[in-house]
């Protein structure tokens, strides 16, 4: 690839490749973990990766047995989100982001934890002055209440369905056509007679060039 | 690069599985026994590569290596990518099970583009051309896959439309790094084992299962296989 007459370049390229690898962090998995604890009258859920790094900016959805899922908010820089429960629980928290999700193993907020937060809220209400003094930052979003009795009818998303089908069809067709084209014209093997003939021809040309160079330097 | 669960609508995930099934079936029918170790090797390389993260500003990116998979495996790359993505989703929660079909399509499209570019450049001629073909192919592969993911998020994920642009931009630097890695690997392979680019696939497209069912003997696709 790099001519032997350029040892500087020959040494520079591996060094450049190593430089690229310098900031590589240790291998880590993408599995998303979650923990929850009661903080005053709120429940604080923390999302983090296997290596302990906080999962920032994930969208968190809360589900109850009674009602539909609702968006709770986004995790902060510590990968945390806090909310004040109003129902009895249990709740399931699902965090989602590009490539990361704990949808298969949602964080369960048990009724006991909810009850503890509710008790703390009642205490804070009965002693407003004390509660005001000890209150932390405001919760990011309230827990959804009981499910609405009758939701308005949503029109069927024909446009989205057709666009999805067209996208998948085009992507599949594009891939299959290129795959067939690749399969129809495989790269020649090194022991292929045509490839060998071409290599011999190249070597002959190089030999001819070398002979000319030698002839120029030593005419006798 | 991969899309998680609960982002894409059912109208995209179900046809996605169908499309990925077609791509995998096409690869399976071309798979010859001599190529199985090569497919397994590239599958494991693709799987492991996603575990190594390079910090990049507020986020981190990782090598994809699907361009290299495409250059080496050609029309069989769908097989390797499908297995690796399924393992990533199950073992390390990277990418979703329901979005597996769309993810396989997005990555295989990039891989096969890399192979096409490498073949057009005729990268197998020499190390210099292999470097050029590998760099162009792998860089383009990242962009094709990133564009496919961007389009999928724009079309299907209502709440993630803003994120689609971030995903696309985050892969601008990784495409260059990916291109350099693939180019260096391709140039090295051309020097030490150039036949690695020549995938032994069955051009008659009849798999072993089909032969067994129809009680036909194996037809050797290359003279070397016939001698062996």
Boltz contact constraints between the chains, C-beta under 6 A:
constraints:
  - contact:
      token1: [A, 1]
      token2: [B, 127]
      max_distance: 6.0
  - contact:
      token1: [A, 1]
      token2: [B, 128]
      max_distance: 6.0
  - contact:
      token1: [A, 1]
      token2: [B, 131]
      max_distance: 6.0
  - contact:
      token1: [A, 1]
      token2: [B, 187]
      max_distance: 6.0
  - contact:
      token1: [A, 23]
      token2: [B, 54]
      max_distance: 6.0
  - contact:
      token1: [A, 23]
      token2: [B, 55]
      max_distance: 6.0
  - contact:
      token1: [A, 24]
      token2: [B, 52]
      max_distance: 6.0
  - contact:
      token1: [A, 24]
      token2: [B, 54]
      max_distance: 6.0
  - contact:
      token1: [A, 25]
      token2: [B, 53]
      max_distance: 6.0
  - contact:
      token1: [A, 25]
      token2: [B, 55]
      max_distance: 6.0
  - contact:
      token1: [A, 27]
      token2: [B, 51]
      max_distance: 6.0
  - contact:
      token1: [A, 27]
      token2: [B, 52]
      max_distance: 6.0
  - contact:
      token1: [A, 29]
      token2: [B, 92]
      max_distance: 6.0
  - contact:
      token1: [A, 30]
      token2: [B, 92]
      max_distance: 6.0
  - contact:
      token1: [A, 30]
      token2: [B, 93]
      max_distance: 6.0
  - contact:
      token1: [A, 30]
      token2: [B, 94]
      max_distance: 6.0
  - contact:
      token1: [A, 31]
      token2: [B, 92]
      max_distance: 6.0
  - contact:
      token1: [A, 31]
      token2: [B, 93]
      max_distance: 6.0
  - contact:
      token1: [A, 32]
      token2: [B, 93]
      max_distance: 6.0
  - contact:
      token1: [A, 96]
      token2: [B, 4]
      max_distance: 6.0
  - contact:
      token1: [A, 96]
      token2: [B, 6]
      max_distance: 6.0
  - contact:
      token1: [A, 98]
      token2: [B, 163]
      max_distance: 6.0
  - contact:
      token1: [A, 98]
      token2: [B, 167]
      max_distance: 6.0
  - contact:
      token1: [A, 99]
      token2: [B, 2]
      max_distance: 6.0
  - contact:
      token1: [A, 99]
      token2: [B, 4]
      max_distance: 6.0
  - contact:
      token1: [A, 99]
      token2: [B, 94]
      max_distance: 6.0
  - contact:
      token1: [A, 100]
      token2: [B, 4]
      max_distance: 6.0
  - contact:
      token1: [A, 101]
      token2: [B, 4]
      max_distance: 6.0
  - contact:
      token1: [A, 101]
      token2: [B, 5]
      max_distance: 6.0
  - contact:
      token1: [A, 103]
      token2: [B, 5]
      max_distance: 6.0
  - contact:
      token1: [A, 103]
      token2: [B, 6]
      max_distance: 6.0
  - contact:
      token1: [A, 161]
      token2: [B, 11]
      max_distance: 6.0
  - contact:
      token1: [A, 163]
      token2: [B, 155]
      max_distance: 6.0
  - contact:
      token1: [A, 164]
      token2: [B, 11]
      max_distance: 6.0
  - contact:
      token1: [A, 164]
      token2: [B, 12]
      max_distance: 6.0
  - contact:
      token1: [A, 164]
      token2: [B, 155]
      max_distance: 6.0
  - contact:
      token1: [A, 164]
      token2: [B, 156]
      max_distance: 6.0
  - contact:
      token1: [A, 165]
      token2: [B, 15]
      max_distance: 6.0
  - contact:
      token1: [A, 167]
      token2: [B, 151]
      max_distance: 6.0
  - contact:
      token1: [A, 167]
      token2: [B, 155]
      max_distance: 6.0
  - contact:
      token1: [A, 168]
      token2: [B, 15]
      max_distance: 6.0
  - contact:
      token1: [A, 168]
      token2: [B, 16]
      max_distance: 6.0
  - contact:
      token1: [A, 168]
      token2: [B, 19]
      max_distance: 6.0
  - contact:
      token1: [A, 171]
      token2: [B, 105]
      max_distance: 6.0
  - contact:
      token1: [A, 171]
      token2: [B, 109]
      max_distance: 6.0
  - contact:
      token1: [A, 172]
      token2: [B, 19]
      max_distance: 6.0
  - contact:
      token1: [A, 174]
      token2: [B, 109]
      max_distance: 6.0
  - contact:
      token1: [A, 175]
      token2: [B, 23]
      max_distance: 6.0
  - contact:
      token1: [A, 175]
      token2: [B, 108]
      max_distance: 6.0
  - contact:
      token1: [A, 175]
      token2: [B, 109]
      max_distance: 6.0
  - contact:
      token1: [A, 175]
      token2: [B, 112]
      max_distance: 6.0
  - contact:
      token1: [A, 178]
      token2: [B, 112]
      max_distance: 6.0
  - contact:
      token1: [A, 178]
      token2: [B, 116]
      max_distance: 6.0
  - contact:
      token1: [A, 179]
      token2: [B, 26]
      max_distance: 6.0
  - contact:
      token1: [A, 179]
      token2: [B, 75]
      max_distance: 6.0
  - contact:
      token1: [A, 179]
      token2: [B, 112]
      max_distance: 6.0
  - contact:
      token1: [A, 182]
      token2: [B, 74]
      max_distance: 6.0
  - contact:
      token1: [A, 182]
      token2: [B, 75]
      max_distance: 6.0
  - contact:
      token1: [A, 182]
      token2: [B, 115]
      max_distance: 6.0
  - contact:
      token1: [A, 183]
      token2: [B, 75]
      max_distance: 6.0
  - contact:
      token1: [A, 187]
      token2: [B, 124]
      max_distance: 6.0
  - contact:
      token1: [A, 187]
      token2: [B, 197]
      max_distance: 6.0
  - contact:
      token1: [A, 187]
      token2: [B, 198]
      max_distance: 6.0
  - contact:
      token1: [A, 189]
      token2: [B, 195]
      max_distance: 6.0
  - contact:
      token1: [A, 189]
      token2: [B, 198]
      max_distance: 6.0
  - contact:
      token1: [A, 190]
      token2: [B, 194]
      max_distance: 6.0
  - contact:
      token1: [A, 190]
      token2: [B, 195]
      max_distance: 6.0
